[in-house]
């Protein structure tokens, strides 16, 4: 057993290491003011500042998400709208500074103000950090080691994709300081009696190997992300997990969508069932599937859920707009349902916060099902097939709660995470085709797809805590007499009334995407190749469409025809329409 005095010393050493990193980060940040008259020198110093930040990112990123956005959040306004009042957070921090320093003309006064704002925040964090060692022993170690593992998730899903360095392209150079900062913690533990020395030393060697690889491969466009993830980041994550497990340190530092027992980002059980409210059984899924395909849930037996969400089309359909009960086009394209279990907002505009809210709206919508929950319950409660299904599933007769629970269980069972690509990532397959490998590396690198379609689900569920759903403004056109023009659908703005949500839509998933053409909220693109060409030319702005608040890069990605085909090959390798979760 570790002695109390020895543990206190260990905690003090770790706390001091973190505080020294924060002091260095603050000093590098303020040093930018020396060069404020010279944008080129300021850029160089910002890079040094970011590298100092990376050495303590694991610590800064484990706590308050709003505060973290003020340190290194995207340079776009943020609104944590979850119903009720808008929760507006202005863009702040290092990414804002990056945007400013690469703009012409350079606004030195605004830049200085942002540097000083960041400094004020760092002082506050430093003062709080002085109390870190006062956290009780087990909780202290749980927090530190979970912070290390989450940082590996962050490097894999955000860092190497260029998410937080969109202008500079410094992503690969920032791998080393991020790992070095964590190695400092690992070395402190290795020199103690609290963690098995061999396990800690092995972790340090894995991190050093990753650093060596990154040093030799500094090109953002050419960096082999697939190899780096599979051969370096996943082993590091697994070793951290092993140390956590050996010491009983499995702990969810903050409520999130991540299963604290997951070994790496591609663990089949990576997502936390409790967070996503997943409770099911094979019999309840069977009852839900029967309901999903039953047209008698609508008066007159006109439509079922499967009338618009067709399994063969990735649980979407092959129309730009599904048809109403009266045969008229509905307002928006039908999205697919694969991995809907792992969403925090529903509908393309995110207006529903629970999946059962979406069910209720669709059931009662006179254009969609034109039904009511009371009508459905009366029908189900008198049907011998359903009576038996619910008796087997829940041991009771079906009512409102039971019907909604069964439908939810079925759509949440649509879990696509065992494709050819996924099995390779879990070392269940030895190799992938070269075009798939290149396609992924382009997707997560040069093409910048993964800065919106986040690993590992490749949808808008935001890493590394996977507790928020992202919305993007792409400048998606409509076609008027064959000519592209700005759309009139205001998207998320219609729900929130927040100005920068105009024409924002939820980022869709690309798993099984080749099945559910046409694409976008208005079905304007008939093929994935058309979508990629639209992105390649800079979205709405790049294609000559005036687009306020566009979140997609407006300059050309300069992807060749071969590169676009390789990305399509990668997307094809994500096909998995077989897997269903039933427990």
Secondary structure, 3 states (H helix, E strand, C coil): CCCHHHHHHHHHHHHHHHHHHHHHHHHHHHHHHHHCCCHHHHHHHHHHHHHHHHCCHHHHCCCCHHHHHHHHCCCCCEECCCCCCCCEECCCEHHHHHHHHCCCCCCHHHHHHHHHHHHHHHHHHHHHHCCHHHCCHHHHHHHHHHHHHHHHHHHHHHHCCCCCCCCCCCCCHHHHHHHHHHHHHHHHHHCCCCCCHHHHHHHHHHHHHHHHHHHHCCCCCCCCHHHHHHHHHHHHHHHHHHHHHHHCCCCCCCCCCECCCCCCCCCCCCECCCCCCCCCCHHHHHHHHHHHCCHHHCCCCCCCHHHCCEHHHCCECCCCCCECCCCCECCCCCCCCCCHHHCCCECCCCCECCHHHHHHHHHHCCCCCCCCHHHHHHHHHCCHHHHHHHHHHHCCCCCHHHHHHHHHHHHHCCCCCCCHHHHHHCCCCCCCCHHHHHHHHHHCCCCCHHHCCECCCCECECCCCCCCECEECCCCEEEECCEEEECCCCECHHHHCCHHHCCEEECCCCCCHHHCCCECCCCCECCHHHHHHHHHCCHHHHCCCCCCCCCCCCCCCCCCHHHHHHHHHHHHCCCCCCCCCCC
